[in-house]
Amino acid sequence: MNRELLTQGAEGRVFTTSWLGQSVIVKQRFPKTYRHPDLDAQITRERIKAEARALVRCRSFGIRTPAVYDVDFTTNEIVLEEINDSVTIRNFIYDAVNKLQSMNSPVFMNLAEKIGKTLAKLHANNIIHGDLTTSNMLLVPPYDTSDIILIDFGLSSVDERPEDKAVDLYVLERAVLSTHPNTELFVQQLLSVYKTAGGKVAAEVINRLDEVRMRGRKKLCFG
């Protein structure tokens, strides 16, 4: 079975290949040599379980993610649906800005609204993504009506605490502001919609977000 390497990061490799006659994505975690082999095997197995469960849990609550086709603990791999013709929100924003589209335009305000609603639903069901960036969100044509598709749940967890949900939002906020210029209004819209769509739970998360921001600023100041 031929494989084409798409990306390789600190946690593993991502390939495209064929599985049961269809094109799929395979995520493979590789061993960490600095850990004891038994401990590494246990941690790897738990991370694979957590990722697969988060993906399935999202889909059960109507949040779009790639379908999980298979999990192999021998090779430490997850076989996932390939989202055809997709574009990351990161690249969607870059392309639109290169075409002189304003980040304050209705197109981006609508996108921010969709992201806010998706994350409100994610957190309402106590799913923590763990690595929210515009690279881990996809759109498919037609982009203006596409749902937000969340990917890469390798650092995910299930937790009720507003603190962890606030950290999720903080990671996304910093990722957007540092990656895409002139996105302050975009982030404000995203968080406003998140708070409205998520009710009391989301309001508590937004309150905690201020505390997380403060700690983040102190860390930047003092190292």
Secondary structure, DSSP 4 states (H G I P E B T S, - for coil): --EEEEEE-SSEEEEEEEETTEEEEEEEE---TTS-HHHHHHHHHHHHHHHHHHHHHHHHTT---PPEEEEETTTTEEEEE--TT-EEHHHHHHHHHHTT--TTSHHHHHHHHHHHHHHHHHHHTTEE-S---GGGEEE-SSTTTPPPEE---TT-EE---HHHHHHHHHHHHHHHHHHSTT-HHHHHHHHHHHHHHHHHHHHHHHHHHHHHHHHHHHHHHH-
